Amino acid sequence: MYDRYGGPEVLSLAEVPVPSPGPKQVLVQVHATSVNLSDWETLRGTPLYSRIGGLRAPGRPVLGSDIAGRVEAVGSEVTLFAPGEEVYGDNLTLKGGFAEYAVAPESALARKPASLSFAEASTLPQAGAIALQGTAGITAGMSVLINGAGGGSGAFAIQLAKSAGAHVTGVDNAAKLAFMRTLGADEVIDYRAEDFTRTGPYDRVLDLVAHRSIFAYRRSVARGGRYRCVGGTTRALLRMTTVGVVAGMVTGRGLGVLAVKEGPAHFTPLAELCVAGRIAIHTDRSFTLDETAAALAHVGAGRALGKVVVEIR
């Protein structure tokens, strides 16, 4: 739990009552919760948009949205699930995944594929939705660059772009270059040593950590190409939704923010690809519940190769 924004040191382990589900909610006995960059941002309260729901203090005392576990109880209006069923999903609105039990809206959950472990399933909802939507429309022969490609969403995005037949360039820190190549990246760039916006232009750019100027991103995209960012600084995202859109239209490039759609329909297709063996799940490390602070720090420091999971059971 935490009651103020800050680093991992503001987290504490506490025993609290088991939550009760509302009419359209499900109580999940959590087995695993994966760590997303959004968890790290909401812990620290930065960028500013991570404070939605709690400007001065956290709106939810327990972090963790990508949960996987068993249904313990259901609300009076729940029709899709029954106690004992194995489920997974992105509980972004209510969070609470770094705990033994979490309440989630029925609409946020899907049945877990039997062939995936709880830990594997927990890696998919948020990162999978971003990767699928961020690589939609990519076709064979395209040149694609993914910035932040060594993390959770990026690891899936590299594989999806490669499976579509694209020539993929992955950008991240030096410690992740070899990992990105194992995922299928044709070219890799250490962002600390080389400015990727001067290496293109590319037909598609998916930016998971935007912080540069609009004009730098414009030159990274070929005419007729598309740039989309998901994460990054508040300033970068605001500029992209205003000046970026106009600059893109004037120069024949599609510049904008990827408005990620949530829900099972947007992550279960990736689960099906994983079950079929076409996309691999890469888990860097697993932590126990009382090591949640360390798990968040690992992701926040940019050290995670793929996904990090907190295993509760």
N, C-alpha and C positions, 0 to 999 in steps of 0.2 A: 504494500500500500504506500501511498504518498499523499501529502496534503499541501505541498508547495512545489513549485518548479525548481529544477536543479539537476545535478548530476546523479549518478547511481547512489551516492551517499544519502540521498533524501528518501530512499526506499527502506521500508521496514517490513518484517514478517509478523503477521498478526493472526489471531484466531477470531473469526467473526461468524455470526449466524449464517446458515445456509440460506441463500436467497430463494424467494418464492416466485414462480412464474405468473405473469398476468394472463388474461384470457387468451391472447394470441401469441403467447410466449412458451418457450421450452426450457426446462431446467436440464442442463447438460453436466454430467459427471465428466470433468475434463481429464483426458489422458495425455494430451500434448497440445502445446500452443507454440507456433513459430513466431520469431521476432521479425518485425518489419522496421524499416527506417522510420515509418510514421510513429512507431512506439517510442523510438529514441527522441524524435522531435517533440512528441507530446510530453515526454518526461521532462525535457529541458524547457519547453514552452517557447521554442524558437525553431523555425520561422514563426512570425506572428500568427499566421493562419492556423497553426497547430493549437492555438488557445481557443478555438471556437468551442463554445460551451462552458468556458471558464477563463475569463480574461485575466483576473487577478490570482485565482487559485484553480487547481485542476477540477474539472467538472465531474470526473469519475475517479474514485480513489484507487482503482485497480486497473492497470493497463493490460494489454493483450487482446487482440481481436481475432486472429486466425486460429480457431479452436477445432479440436477433433476429440470426440469422446462418445459416451453412451447416454441416451436419453434416460433421465432419472424420473421426471414427471412432466406432464403437459398441462397447459391452461385449458379452460373449459371450452374454448372455441377452436382449439387446434385439431386439424383433421388429417394432416399429412404424416404425423409421426406418433409412435407409441413407445411407452417405456421399454427399455432394453435394446432399442435400435441404435446402430452405430451411425453417427452423423459427423459432418464437418462443415465449416463455413466461415465467412468473414463477419464477425460481430462488431463492426466498426462503430456502430451507433452506441451500443451499451458497454462494449469492451468487457473487462473482467476475466480475461482468459488466463492470467497468471494466478490461478487459484484452483482449488479442488472442485469447485462447482461454479458454473456461470449461467446466467439467464440470457437467452437470445431470442430474437423474433423468429417465429416459424419460417418467415419468408427468407431469412438469411441462410438457412441450412439446407443441406442435401444429404442423401444417404451415402455413407462412405463405401467406396468399392471394396469388396471383400479382399482383393489381392493387394491392397495398399495397407500398410501399417498406420496406426494413428499418427505417428510422427511424420510419415511421408504425406499423409493426407493434409496435415496441418500446414505444410509448406505451400499449398496450392492456391487457396482462395484469393488473397489480395495480390500476390506476386503473379499468379496465373492470369488474373483478369487484366492486369496492366500489360503483361507480355503479349497476350492474345490481341488486345485492342491496339497496342502499340505497333504490332507487326502486321495488322490487317491490311490487305491490299498489296502486299509485297509479292512480286512475281519473279520468275526465273530471269537471270541476267541483270537484275538491279544491283546497284552498289548501295549498301546499307551500312550506316555507322550507328553504334549504340554506345552512348556515353554512360559510364557507371555499369558496364556490362559484366563485371565480376561478382556482383551481388545477387540477391534473390531473383528479382524481376529480370535482370540482365542475363542471368544464366539461362532462363527459359527463353528469353527473346532471341539470343544467339541461335539456339537450336531451332526455334520456329522459323527464323529467317533463312537459315541454312536449308531446312527441309523444303522451303519454298523455292530453292535454287538460286538464292542471292549470293553475292560476294560480300562477306561480312567483315567489318572492321570493329574490333572491340576496344574501348578506351577505359582505363582504370589505372590504379597505382601499379608500380613495378612488381610488387609481390603477387599480383594476380595475372600477369601476362601469360605465364605457362598454363595456368588454369583455363583462361579464355581459349587458348589454342586447343586444349583437350575437349572443349565444348563444340569446337568446329570453326572458330574464328579464323578467317584467312589471313587477316592482318591484325596486329595488336599495337596499341600506343600507350605509353606511359604519359599520362597527362602532365606530370611534373617535369617531363623532359621535352615534350613536344606539344605544340598548339594544334589540336585536331581540326580547328576551324580553318587552318591553312593547308590541310592535306587533301581536301576534296577537289571538286565538289562531289556530293553524293546525291543519289536519287531519293533516299530516305534517311532521315536522322531521327533517332529516338533518344531523347536526353532525359536521363533519370535524376540528374543533379545540376540543373541549369543555374548559372550565375554570371554568365558573360553578357556582353552587350548585344543588342538586336542586330547590329551591323556585322558582328563577328559570326553570328548564327546564319545570317543571310548569305554570307560568302561561302558557308560550308555546304549549301544546298544548290544543286544544279537547277537551271531554269526548268520549270515544269515539275520540280521535285517538291518534297514536303518535309518540314521540320515540326516535330511535336515534342514538347517537354511535359514531364509529369511532376517531378519534384524540383526543389531548388529554393532560392531565396524569394522572399515576398516581392522584393523590387523587381527581380527578373521575371517573375510570373505576371506581375501587373503590367510591365512594359510589353511583354509578349502579347497580352490580350488587347492591348491598345495600339501602340506604335507598331508592334510586330505584324499585326494583321494588315494594317495599311501598307507597310513597307513590302510585305509579301505580295500583295495584290498589284502594287505598282511595278514590281520587278519580275512578276510571273512565277512567284514561289509561294507555296502554302506554308505560312508560319503561324503557329498557334500552340495553345495548351491542349493536351489530351484530357478531355472530360471523361474520366473512367467511370463506366457503368458498373454498378455493384449487383451482387446476387448470384445464385447458383447457375443461371443461364450463361453467365459470363466467365465461370471458372470450371464448370464440369466438362466442357469440351477438352480442356487440357488434361484433366484426370483421365479421360478416355484415351488420349494419346499416350499417357504414361502407362496405363494398363496394357495397351497394345505394344509397348516397348519402343515406340517411335520417339518419345521424349524421355530423357532421364532426369531423375530428381537427385540433386546434389546437396547433401547436408554436410556442412563443414564441421559443426560440433553440436553435441547435445549437452544440456545443463539440467540440473535438478531444480525443483521449485525454489529451494533456499539459495540457489545460485543465479536467480533471475537478474540481479543487479550486474553480475559479471557477464551474463549473456547480452544484456543491453549495451554494456560498455564495449564488448567485442564487436558488435554491429556498428555502434556509434563511432568507433575508431577506424572504421573502414577495413577491418581485417577479415571479415567473413568471406569465404569462398563459397558462393551460393547461399544456402539458407542455414539459419541457426534455430535450434528447437529447444524449448523447455519441456521436459517430460515430467508430468506430474505423477502419472502412474506407469 
